[in-house]
């Protein structure tokens, strides 16, 4: 039987069995599998084969995780490995559970590093499974891909890592650990790219990097034994800035020429790592490779949180809608977005309404999974003129499903812990027309944002005092 995706089933890679066939699963994924055996490949009724049709898809979209010494629980490098799991492959791709690319296809601007499967590719995998997973002619098998090991962008300018290994106990629940990594920079520098290296890929699910200029991360680290400290929804401090994100299969890349993100002197990078157990004791020491901008930086990139921290998701509510918005105070260009919720999230949409009233989706995550959240970079910058409004529309399920950390369910507010929730859409922007190479030019975008926040606080205080 095919497995139909149920976001309430308790985590990534899980689904519930229901009495439907692969054809129905494929239909629900937005395609039709022809009963005749013909598909978008042409009029031929011959079923697809592993060597000619399936292997190229697995090489391009699956083997970055499903190969030796990577996080995938099994390999998909050989015919026999794929044949044994042909039905499972067909069901999870038809459900669009795998590859773990969550944005809805065809919605919003085109994104870099899109790992999603086309309808044609899904049809090939489904047809192959239904045909009994034929191997095909060995001569049709493409050569195995050559994955670049080590630092994908070459030797970094700066490598940051914890001073000691972190131990993941056998059978431990999913663990979120924050490591404070001092940069020891003598002066401010602009970052063009970051790359990440898990010390033990078997246990590292994903990593987030944040910038801390306050020293609050160090205080949390000192207050907890062992390397790092426990964290969940972020670095667990009041003031920070997003820096970069990594998950298995993520392709490191440089920001567009002339754009950089400032890393302040003597700041700390807080590296949040999501660990999952392999069933035996494991150790890990992750590393971050920092690449500084080589070309002169004209525009400074900043992440802005479009957030709602004043909400309550009532116990038992299966689809509570929470909204957030941000009035853009000056002309900017958007380079990336990063939706963020916790375990009760079920979907999130980020869109922009322009001053003329026209609206455009930036991203839609129709089935939220907290284990597969990411940052998504646009292929081209998206102009956002002053007066545009970024809107975040999210839904939360606080019923008694397995992923709910509160059993029985209770009212949930905004907060940093696993028992709390968040509704945040981070957006990476640069100021339009900014040129920091001009003499005495300054990056005034943080000041513009700070002034906007201050006006908002004053307005709220005045409203309460009326």
C-alpha positions as CSV (number, residue, x, y, z in Angstrom):
1,X,0.0,0.0,0.0
2,X,1.1,3.5,-0.7
3,X,1.9,5.9,2.2
4,X,0.0,9.1,2.3
5,X,1.7,12.1,3.9
6,X,0.3,13.1,7.3
7,X,2.1,16.2,8.7
8,X,0.7,15.2,12.2
9,X,2.4,11.9,12.3
10,X,5.3,13.0,14.4
11,X,8.3,14.0,12.3
12,X,10.3,14.0,9.2
13,X,10.2,10.9,7.0
14,X,7.1,9.5,8.6
15,X,3.7,8.8,7.1
16,X,0.6,6.8,7.8
17,X,-0.5,3.8,5.7
18,X,-3.9,4.1,4.1
19,X,-5.6,1.8,1.7
20,X,-4.8,3.5,-1.5
21,X,-2.5,2.6,-4.4
22,X,0.4,4.3,-5.9
23,X,-1.7,5.8,-8.7
24,X,-3.9,7.7,-6.2
25,X,-0.8,8.9,-4.3
26,X,0.6,10.2,-7.6
27,X,-2.7,11.8,-8.5
28,X,-2.7,13.7,-5.1
29,X,0.8,14.9,-5.8
30,X,-0.6,16.7,-8.9
31,X,0.0,14.3,-11.7
32,X,-1.7,11.4,-13.5
33,X,0.1,8.1,-14.1
34,X,-1.1,6.7,-17.4
35,X,-2.6,3.3,-17.1
36,X,-1.2,2.3,-20.5
37,X,2.4,2.7,-19.3
38,X,3.0,5.7,-21.6
39,X,4.1,8.9,-19.9
40,X,5.7,12.2,-20.7
41,X,8.7,10.4,-22.0
42,X,6.9,9.7,-25.2
43,X,4.5,7.2,-26.8
44,X,6.6,4.1,-26.0
45,X,4.8,1.6,-23.7
46,X,8.1,0.1,-22.5
47,X,8.5,0.7,-18.8
48,X,11.4,2.8,-17.6
49,X,14.6,1.0,-16.5
50,X,17.0,1.6,-13.8
51,X,20.1,2.1,-16.0
52,X,18.5,4.4,-18.5
53,X,15.9,6.4,-16.6
54,X,16.0,5.9,-12.8
55,X,19.8,6.0,-12.1
56,X,20.2,9.6,-13.5
57,X,17.4,10.8,-11.2
58,X,18.9,9.1,-8.2
59,X,22.4,10.5,-9.0
60,X,21.2,14.1,-9.3
61,X,18.5,14.3,-6.6
62,X,19.2,11.5,-4.0
63,X,22.8,10.4,-3.7
64,X,24.0,13.6,-2.1
65,X,22.4,12.1,1.0
66,X,21.9,8.4,0.2
67,X,25.5,7.2,-0.3
68,X,28.3,5.9,1.9
69,X,29.2,7.9,5.1
70,X,26.3,10.4,4.5
71,X,23.2,11.0,6.6
72,X,20.8,8.9,4.4
73,X,19.9,5.7,6.3
74,X,20.7,3.6,3.2
75,X,22.5,4.0,-0.1
76,X,20.9,4.4,-3.5
77,X,24.1,4.0,-5.5
78,X,23.5,0.6,-7.0
79,X,20.6,-1.2,-8.8
80,X,20.2,-3.7,-6.0
81,X,20.0,-1.0,-3.4
82,X,17.3,0.8,-5.3
83,X,15.4,-2.3,-6.4
84,X,14.8,-3.4,-2.8
85,X,13.3,-0.1,-2.0
86,X,11.5,0.6,-5.3
87,X,8.0,0.8,-3.8
88,X,9.1,3.0,-0.9
89,X,10.9,5.3,-3.3
90,X,7.7,5.6,-5.4
91,X,5.5,6.4,-2.5
92,X,7.7,9.0,-0.8
93,X,8.4,10.9,-4.1
94,X,4.7,10.8,-5.0
95,X,3.9,12.3,-1.6
96,X,6.7,14.8,-2.2
97,X,8.3,13.8,1.1
98,X,11.5,13.1,-0.7
99,X,13.7,14.8,-1.8
100,X,13.1,17.0,1.3
101,X,12.5,20.2,-0.7
102,X,9.5,21.9,1.0
103,X,8.6,24.9,-1.1
104,X,5.7,24.4,-3.3
105,X,6.9,24.0,-6.9
106,X,6.0,26.9,-9.3
107,X,5.0,29.3,-6.5
108,X,7.1,32.5,-6.1
109,X,10.4,33.5,-7.7
110,X,12.7,30.7,-8.9
111,X,15.0,29.4,-6.2
112,X,18.6,28.3,-6.3
113,X,19.6,24.7,-5.6
114,X,16.1,23.4,-6.2
115,X,16.2,19.7,-5.3
116,X,12.5,19.0,-6.1
117,X,11.4,16.4,-8.6
118,X,9.5,17.3,-11.7
119,X,6.2,15.5,-12.5
120,X,8.0,13.7,-15.2
121,X,10.7,12.4,-12.8
122,X,8.1,11.3,-10.3
123,X,6.2,9.5,-13.0
124,X,9.3,7.6,-14.0
125,X,10.0,6.4,-10.5
126,X,6.4,5.4,-9.9
127,X,6.1,3.6,-13.3
128,X,9.4,1.8,-12.6
129,X,8.2,0.5,-9.3
130,X,4.9,-0.7,-10.7
131,X,6.7,-2.5,-13.5
132,X,8.7,-4.5,-11.0
133,X,11.9,-2.3,-11.0
134,X,13.5,-3.6,-14.3
135,X,17.3,-3.2,-14.4
136,X,17.7,-2.5,-18.1
137,X,20.8,-2.6,-20.3
138,X,24.0,-2.1,-18.3
139,X,25.4,-0.1,-21.2
140,X,22.8,2.6,-20.5
141,X,24.1,3.2,-16.9
142,X,25.7,6.7,-16.6
143,X,29.1,6.9,-14.9
144,X,28.8,7.5,-11.1
145,X,28.9,11.1,-10.0
146,X,32.0,12.5,-8.4
147,X,31.0,14.4,-5.2
148,X,33.5,17.0,-4.1
149,X,34.7,16.2,-0.7
150,X,36.1,18.7,1.8
151,X,35.5,22.4,1.4
152,X,33.3,22.8,-1.6
153,X,34.5,26.4,-2.3
154,X,38.2,25.7,-1.7
155,X,40.2,26.5,1.4
156,X,38.3,29.0,3.6
157,X,39.8,32.2,4.9
158,X,38.8,31.3,8.4
159,X,37.8,28.0,10.0
160,X,35.8,28.0,13.2
161,X,35.2,24.9,15.4
162,X,34.5,24.0,19.0
163,X,37.5,23.2,21.2
164,X,36.3,19.7,22.0
165,X,34.0,16.9,20.7
166,X,30.3,16.8,21.6
167,X,28.9,13.3,22.6
168,X,25.5,12.1,21.4
169,X,24.3,9.3,23.7
170,X,22.9,6.1,22.4
171,X,19.2,6.4,22.0
172,X,19.1,10.1,22.8
173,X,16.2,12.1,21.5
174,X,16.8,14.7,18.8
175,X,19.2,17.2,20.3
176,X,19.7,20.9,19.4
177,X,23.1,22.2,20.6
178,X,24.6,25.7,20.2
179,X,28.4,26.1,20.1
180,X,29.9,29.5,20.6
181,X,32.8,30.1,18.2
182,X,34.8,33.3,18.7
183,X,35.9,34.9,15.5
184,X,38.8,36.9,17.1
185,X,38.6,39.4,14.2
186,X,40.6,42.5,14.7
187,X,38.3,44.5,12.4
188,X,35.0,44.2,10.7
189,X,34.9,42.0,7.6
190,X,32.4,41.2,4.9
191,X,31.5,37.6,4.4
192,X,30.8,36.2,0.9
193,X,30.0,32.6,1.7
194,X,30.0,30.0,4.5
195,X,30.5,26.3,4.2
196,X,29.9,23.7,6.9
197,X,31.5,20.4,7.7
198,X,29.9,18.0,10.1
199,X,32.6,16.0,12.0
200,X,30.2,13.0,12.0
201,X,27.7,13.1,9.1
202,X,25.8,10.1,10.5
203,X,24.3,12.2,13.3
204,X,24.2,15.8,12.0
205,X,20.9,16.7,10.4
206,X,21.3,20.4,9.9
207,X,23.2,23.5,11.1
208,X,22.3,27.2,11.6
209,X,24.9,29.9,12.0
210,X,24.1,33.2,13.9
211,X,26.2,36.3,14.7
212,X,26.3,37.4,18.4
213,X,27.9,40.8,19.2
214,X,26.6,40.9,22.8
215,X,28.4,38.0,24.5
216,X,25.1,36.5,25.7
217,X,25.9,33.2,23.9
218,X,29.1,32.9,26.0
219,X,27.2,33.4,29.2
220,X,24.8,30.6,28.3
221,X,27.7,28.4,27.3
222,X,29.4,29.0,30.7
223,X,26.3,28.3,32.6
224,X,25.9,24.8,31.2
225,X,28.4,21.9,31.5
226,X,30.1,20.4,28.4
227,X,30.7,22.0,25.1
228,X,27.9,24.4,24.0
229,X,24.5,24.8,25.5
230,X,21.0,23.4,24.8
231,X,18.9,25.5,22.4
232,X,15.9,24.9,20.1
233,X,14.2,27.6,18.0
234,X,17.4,29.7,17.6
235,X,20.5,30.7,19.5
236,X,18.4,31.4,22.6
237,X,19.6,35.0,23.1
238,X,17.7,38.3,22.8
239,X,19.8,39.9,20.0
240,X,21.4,38.1,17.1
241,X,21.6,38.1,13.3
242,X,21.1,35.2,10.9
243,X,24.2,34.2,9.0
244,X,23.8,31.0,7.1
245,X,22.2,27.5,7.0
246,X,23.4,24.0,6.1
247,X,21.7,20.7,5.6
248,X,22.9,17.5,3.9
249,X,22.7,18.2,0.2
250,X,23.0,22.0,0.6
251,X,25.3,23.6,-1.9
252,X,27.5,26.3,-0.6
253,X,27.7,29.3,-2.8
254,X,29.0,32.9,-2.8
255,X,26.7,35.9,-2.5
256,X,26.4,37.9,-5.8
257,X,29.5,40.0,-6.5
258,X,29.4,43.3,-4.7
259,X,27.2,42.0,-1.8
260,X,28.5,40.9,1.6
261,X,27.3,40.3,5.1
262,X,29.2,42.1,7.8
263,X,30.9,40.1,10.5
264,X,31.9,42.6,13.3
265,X,35.2,42.6,15.0
266,X,35.4,40.3,18.1
267,X,31.9,38.9,17.4
268,X,31.0,35.3,18.0
269,X,29.4,32.9,15.6
270,X,26.9,30.7,17.3
271,X,26.5,27.4,15.5
272,X,23.3,25.5,16.2
273,X,23.5,21.8,15.3
274,X,20.5,19.4,15.1
275,X,21.7,15.9,16.1
276,X,19.8,12.6,15.9
277,X,20.9,9.4,17.4
278,X,22.1,6.3,15.5
279,X,21.4,4.0,18.4
280,X,25.0,4.0,19.7
281,X,27.3,6.5,21.3
282,X,28.6,9.0,18.7
283,X,30.9,12.1,18.8
284,X,31.0,15.1,16.6
285,X,33.0,18.3,16.2
286,X,31.5,20.5,13.4
287,X,33.5,23.1,11.5
288,X,32.5,26.3,9.7
289,X,34.5,27.7,6.8
290,X,34.3,31.5,6.3
291,X,35.0,33.1,3.0
292,X,35.5,36.8,3.0
293,X,34.5,39.0,0.1
294,X,37.3,39.5,-2.4
295,X,35.6,42.2,-4.6
296,X,34.7,45.6,-3.1
297,X,31.3,45.4,-1.3
298,X,28.8,47.9,-2.5
299,X,25.7,46.5,-0.7
300,X,25.5,45.0,2.8
301,X,23.1,42.1,3.3
302,X,20.8,42.0,6.4
303,X,18.3,39.5,7.6
304,X,15.0,41.0,8.9
305,X,12.6,39.0,11.0
306,X,8.9,39.4,10.0
307,X,7.6,38.1,13.3
308,X,4.5,37.9,15.5
309,X,5.3,37.3,19.2
310,X,1.9,38.1,20.6
311,X,-0.3,35.1,19.9
312,X,-1.9,32.1,21.6
313,X,-2.6,28.8,19.9
314,X,-5.4,27.4,22.0
315,X,-5.3,23.7,23.1
316,X,-7.2,21.5,20.7
317,X,-7.2,24.0,17.8
318,X,-6.4,22.1,14.6
319,X,-5.8,25.0,12.3
320,X,-5.1,28.3,14.1
321,X,-4.1,31.1,11.7
322,X,-1.3,33.5,12.8
323,X,-0.2,36.5,10.8
324,X,2.8,38.8,10.8
325,X,3.6,41.8,8.6
326,X,6.4,44.3,7.9
327,X,6.0,47.7,6.2
328,X,9.2,48.2,4.2
329,X,10.6,51.6,5.1
330,X,13.0,52.1,2.1
331,X,13.7,50.6,-1.3
332,X,15.4,47.2,-0.9
333,X,16.0,44.0,-2.8
334,X,15.3,40.6,-1.4
335,X,17.8,37.8,-1.9
336,X,16.4,35.0,0.3
337,X,13.7,34.0,2.7
338,X,13.7,31.6,5.7
339,X,10.3,30.5,7.2
340,X,10.5,29.4,10.8
341,X,8.0,27.6,13.1
342,X,8.2,24.8,15.7
343,X,6.5,21.5,16.0
344,X,2.8,22.7,15.8
345,X,3.3,24.4,12.4
346,X,1.4,23.0,9.5
347,X,2.0,25.5,6.7
348,X,3.5,28.9,6.0
349,X,3.2,31.4,3.2
350,X,5.3,34.5,2.7
351,X,4.1,37.1,0.2
352,X,4.5,40.8,-0.7
353,X,1.9,43.4,-1.4
354,X,3.3,46.2,-3.5
355,X,2.3,49.9,-3.1
356,X,0.0,49.6,-6.2
357,X,-1.9,46.8,-4.5
358,X,-0.5,43.9,-6.5
359,X,0.5,40.8,-4.5
360,X,3.2,38.2,-5.2
361,X,4.1,35.1,-3.4
362,X,7.7,34.8,-2.3
363,X,7.5,31.2,-1.0
364,X,4.8,28.7,0.2
365,X,5.5,25.7,2.4
366,X,2.3,23.7,2.2
367,X,3.4,20.9,4.5
368,X,5.6,22.1,7.4
369,X,8.2,19.8,8.9
370,X,10.4,21.3,11.6
371,X,13.1,18.8,10.8
372,X,13.5,20.2,7.2
373,X,13.5,23.9,7.5
374,X,15.9,25.9,5.5
375,X,16.9,29.2,3.9
376,X,15.9,29.6,0.3
377,X,17.8,32.0,-2.0
378,X,16.2,33.5,-5.1
379,X,17.9,33.1,-8.4
380,X,17.5,36.8,-9.0
381,X,17.1,39.7,-6.5
382,X,13.4,40.6,-5.9
383,X,12.9,44.5,-5.9
384,X,10.8,45.6,-3.0
385,X,10.0,49.3,-3.2
386,X,9.3,51.5,-0.1
387,X,5.7,51.0,1.1
388,X,5.6,47.4,0.1
389,X,4.3,45.0,2.9
390,X,5.8,41.6,3.6
391,X,3.1,39.3,4.9
392,X,3.5,36.0,6.7
393,X,0.5,33.7,7.0
394,X,0.9,30.5,9.1
395,X,-1.3,27.8,10.4
396,X,-0.7,25.7,13.6
397,X,-2.2,22.4,14.7
398,X,-2.5,22.2,18.5
399,X,-4.6,19.0,18.5
400,X,-3.3,15.8,20.2
401,X,-1.1,14.6,17.3
402,X,2.2,12.8,17.9
403,X,4.4,15.7,17.0
404,X,2.8,17.9,19.7
405,X,5.4,18.3,22.5
406,X,2.6,18.9,25.0
407,X,0.5,15.8,25.9
408,X,-2.3,16.6,26.5
409,X,-2.3,19.8,24.4
410,X,-2.1,23.1,26.3
411,X,-2.4,26.7,25.2
412,X,0.9,27.7,23.5
413,X,2.5,31.1,23.2
414,X,5.6,32.5,21.5
415,X,8.8,31.3,23.0
416,X,12.3,29.9,22.5
417,X,11.8,26.3,23.8
418,X,10.4,23.2,22.2
419,X,7.2,23.6,24.1
420,X,6.6,27.0,22.7
421,X,5.9,28.2,19.2
422,X,7.2,30.8,16.7
423,X,5.8,32.5,13.7
424,X,8.7,34.1,11.8
425,X,9.6,34.8,8.2
426,X,13.2,35.9,7.9
427,X,14.0,37.9,4.7
428,X,17.5,38.8,3.5
429,X,17.6,42.2,1.9
430,X,20.1,44.8,0.6
431,X,19.4,48.5,0.2
432,X,18.7,49.4,-3.4
433,X,21.3,51.6,-5.0
434,X,23.6,51.4,-2.0
435,X,27.3,51.8,-2.8
436,X,29.6,51.4,0.1
437,X,32.7,51.9,-2.1
438,X,31.9,55.6,-2.2
439,X,34.0,57.7,0.1
440,X,32.3,58.2,3.5
441,X,29.4,56.0,2.5
442,X,27.9,54.2,5.4
443,X,25.5,51.3,5.7
444,X,22.4,53.0,7.2
445,X,20.0,50.1,6.7
446,X,20.4,48.9,10.3
447,X,19.6,52.4,11.6
448,X,16.6,52.7,9.3
449,X,15.3,49.4,10.7
450,X,16.1,50.3,14.3
451,X,14.3,53.7,13.9
452,X,11.3,51.8,12.5
453,X,11.2,49.4,15.5
454,X,11.5,52.3,18.0
455,X,8.6,54.1,16.4
456,X,6.6,50.9,16.7
457,X,7.4,50.5,20.4
458,X,6.5,54.2,21.1
459,X,3.3,53.8,19.3
460,X,2.4,50.7,21.3
461,X,3.3,52.4,24.6
462,X,1.1,55.4,23.7
463,X,-1.8,53.2,22.8
464,X,-1.6,51.4,26.1
465,X,-1.5,54.7,28.0
466,X,-4.6,56.1,26.4
